[in-house]
Amino acid sequence: MTRLLSLLALVATFTFPARAQAEEIVAGLSQNAVQITATFVGSEILIFGAVKRDAPAPEGELGVAVVVEGPSHPITVRRKAKRMGIWVNTDSVEVQRAPSFYAISTSAPFEELIRPDLDRAMHISIPEAIRVFSSEKVDDPQAFADAVVRIREKAGLYKMYEGNVRITGDTLFDTSIELPANLTEGAYTTRIFLTRNGEVVADYTTALEVHKVGLERWLYNLAHDQAILYGLMSLAIAIAAGWAASTFFRLVLRS
C-alpha cells in the first residue's frame, strides 16, 4: 500500500506540475562591481526592479524589502570585567556568522512586512543574520551578538532604512543603499523580498562584487602573499621617513 501511494504521488508530480508564482521579481543594480582605490570614500548603489504578473495583482498591500549583505566571518567576542583593579577578559562567545556589512531597505516598517517566524527561517533582519555559538557556559550569549550589532552599527556597517523603498503603481520599485569607505573586499549578496500580508510571496538574489584595484590591490596582495617582503618594505619606509623628518628639523633649527 505504501509503495502504491508513493507511485501515485510520483505520477501526480509529473502529470500536474507545480503552479507558477503569481508574482515574480525582475530587478537590477546600478553597478555590479565596486572598486576600492586609495581614494575610495564610499559609494552608493541603486537597486530597481518590477513585479511581473500573469494575472491581476493579489489582495493585500505590496511590500518590498531589500538586503545587501557582505561576506561573513566568524569572530570571538569577549566580555571584560574588573578583577582586583585590573580589567581582564572573562566570558567569551564565538559568533559563527557575522556579516561584515548588512543593510536593509524597506517600503514600510519591517515588522509590518515580514512575520517573525519567516524572519527566523529566512534570516532577513539584522539580529537574525548573526549566528552565535557559545564555547563556554555564559548566562546570556545573545548579549554578545547584540554587542556585535551595536559596534557595527556605530561603524556604519549595519544599517536599517525603513520606508526607503519607493513603490510606483504597485509594480515598479527602487531604493538606494550607501556603502561606507570601510568595506570588506569580497562577494556581496543582494536579496529582494516581495511581501503581502506578512508573507514572502517572491524573492530574488543577485551578486555584487567588491574588490581592491590599483595600489590598494598591489599592497593587499603583497601583504598576504609575501608577508616578509611587505614587513621589510614597511620597516624601510618607516626608517626613511624618520631620517627625513630628523634631517628636516635639524636644518630648520640651524637656520
N, C-alpha and C positions, 0 to 999 in steps of 0.2 A: 504493500500500500504506500509506504514511504517513497519507494522508487517510482511508483506511478505518479505521485504528486510532484516529485522533482522533475519528471519528464514533462508533465503538463505545464509546470512553471517555465521550463526551458522553451517549450513550444510557444508559450504566450509571449515570451521576451522577444522572439524573432518575428512573431506574427503581428504584435501590436507594439511598435517602437515607442519609446518614452516621448511624452508630449514636450514640445519645444517650449523654452521660456517665453512667457507672454511679453517680456521686455528684455532687451539686451543693451549693453553699453558699447558705444563706438567712441573712442577717445584718443587723444594725442597730447604730446608735450611740446612746449615751445623750443626745447632743446633736449636732446637725448644724451648729451655728454657735457660735463662741467670740467673745465681745465683750470687747475690750480697753478698759478705762476707766483713769482716772487712778489708781485704787487697785488695779489688777489685779496680783495676786501669783502668778498661775499658776492652772492648772485641771487637772482630771482627766476623762478620757473613759472610759466603759465600752463595750467592744466585745463583742457577744454574737451568737451565731448557732447554727444547727443544720445538720446534714448531711442532705440529702434523698436518699432512695434509692428506686428502684423494684424493687429486688431485695435479697437478703441482702448484708451487707457483704462486700467482697472480702477476700482474705487479706492479711496484713501489718498491722503496727501503725499506727493512725491518728496522724497528726501535724498540727499546726496552727502556722502562722507568720503573724503579723500585723505589717504595716508601716504606719507613719504617716509620711508624707513631706511636708515643707514645700516652698514654691516654690524653684526652683533659680536661681542667678545665677552668671555667670562671675566669677572673681576671679583676680588675678595674685599669685602667691606668690614672694617674693624671698628669697634667701639672703644673709646678711650675713657679711662676713669682715673681719679686721683688716688694714689696709694702712697701713704707716708710722705705726702707733699710732692710726689712725682707723678706726672701723667704717663700712664702706661696703657698698652693695648690689653683689653680684657676679652670680650666676646668677639667672635668673627663669624661671618656668614659668606658662603660662596654664592655669588649671583651668577648662575649659569648662562643666562641670556639677558644682555643689556645692550640694546641698540645704541650705536654711537650717535645717532641722530634720529629724532622721531617728531614728526609734525602732523597734526590732524586739522583739516579744514572741513567745516560742516555747513549745511544750509540752515540749520536750526540747532537749538541746544542738543548736545549729544544724547542726553537721557531720553529725549523725545523721539530720536531716530532709531535707536537700536536697543532691544531688550537686554537686560543684564545677562541672561543665560546665553544669548547669542554672542554677546561681547566676550564672555569667558571662553566660549567654544572657538571663536574665530580670532581671539587676541587682537582686538581693534584699538581699544583705549590705551592710554599710556601705562596705567598700572597693570593692565593685563598683558602688556608687551614684555614685562620683566618676569623672569623665572628665577626663583630662589631655591637653593639647596643648602641647608644648614649642616656644616661639617661638625659642629659642636652643638650641644644642647643649650639653646638660648630661649628666653621667655617669649620674645616677640620677634621672630625672623622677618616678618613683614615690615617692621620698622626700619630694617636695613635697606630694603628695597625702596621704601619711601624716601630714605636719605639720598639714594642714588638719583631719584627723580628730582628732589629739591636742588641738588647740586647741579644737575644738568639743565634744569630749568633756568637757574641763575646764570649759567654759562651760555644760554640761548640755544641749547641743543635739543631741548624738549619744548614743544610749543603746541598750543591749542588755539585755533582760530574758529570760534563758534560764530555762525552767521556769515562766514566769509565766502561761501559758495553761492553764486548767483544763478538762479534758475529762470529761464525765459520760455514762456509759452508751454510749460510743463514738458519740454522736450530738450532744450539746449541748456548747458550748464558750463560754468567756468569759474576758476579760482586761481589765486597766485600764492606761492609759498616762498618765503625768504630763506636762503641758505646762508649761514654765517661764514665768517672767514676761517674759523677753526674747524673746518670739515675734515673728517677722516677719509682717506682715499679708499676706494673700493666700489663694489656693486651696490647700488641703492635700488629699492623696490618701491614702485608707486602702485597703490591699491585703491580702487574706486568701488564704493558700495552704493547700490541703489536700494532704497528702503521705502516701504509703505506700511503704516500701522505698526511700526516697531520691528517688522520682518525684513530681512535682506532678500530682495527678490532677484537681484542680479549683482554680479561683481566682475571686475576687470583688473588685470595685473599687467604692468609693463615695467621695463628696466630703465634705470638712469645710471650712467657711468660717471664716476668722479675720479679723476686721476691728475697727477702732477705732470707738468711739462717744463721744458727748458732747464734752467739752472736748478730749480726745485727738484725735478726728476733726477738730474745727474747726482745731486748731493744725497738724495734719498737712496738711490741705488748704491752709491759709494759707501754710505753708512751701513747698509745691510749686507752688501756682497763683499766688501773689503774693509772690514771694521778697523783693522790695524792701520792701514794706509790712511783712513779717514781720521783716526785718532792722531797720527803723526802730523798730518796736514793741519789739523786744528791746533795742535801744540805749536807748530811752526808759525802759524798766523798769529797766535797769542803772543809769542816771543817777539815777533817782528813789530806787532802793534805796541807792545810795551817799550821796546827800544826806540821806536819812532816818537812816542809820546815823551819819553825821557829826554831824548835829544832836542825836541822842540822846546820843552820847558827850560832846558839848560841854556839854549841860545837866547830865549826870551829874558832870562834872569841876567845874562851877561850884558845884554843891551840896556 
